[in-house]
Amino acid sequence: MLKPALMSLAVIMAMMPAMNALSATSQELFSEPKEVKDTKSELRHFTPVQLITAIDDQNIQSKEVKGKLTRTNYELPPSYTPAHLINNYKNQLKALNAEIIFECEQATCGHERKLSSFISPLTNISSSLPSLITAHITLPQKQVYVSIYAIGWQNATNLELDIIEVIDEPLDLVTTNQGYLSQAVSEITVKDNSDKDAKNSADHPMLSRVPGAYIQEYITHGFNQTIVLAGDND
């Protein structure tokens, strides 16, 4: 727009396909624009988001908000300009008595690529003709932050709608296994692999076998000599 000893837990977060259910928050807040050609969506149950608050001398200023993030990217025909789309959303925000935090259009948005890189939209084909608005909406049951970013290029206009519902971080995803806590340390059981021993092989009488090991090669001599390392000749 983060290691306990002897044990690690890897959680793989798979990107979910675009579904109506995934963008339910944005559909409740705003209807889908007309003539949408393609839609991409992404959900984060809880994440920090850097919300743009100002752009001054090419520097992007932001504040961090945390909550449930729903991202939706719409592709529309190029006949809809970015500024026109943003003005439609702004009209709806005003109707909700939203606090407009920041807005810009084209040159006032600063460096186009820098802005696109900061927002990192789901579809990042172009960064031309940008328009952006960020806002805070106070609703009876929740606080909502909105970032709406639109760009235009020869074949399409893309609009990125990011909605952050402010919530406390959910900490009920995992629980402690109480059985593990009360269980004594148990030795590791190693399988006996002696059935894999080379044919007619046998353990040396002076050495015990490492648990789980098997004899892969075996040679024995009644009398012979061999080289034994006795030190460093350098």
Order of alpha helices (4+ residues) and beta strands (2+ residues): alpha-beta-beta-alpha-beta-alpha-beta-beta-beta-alpha
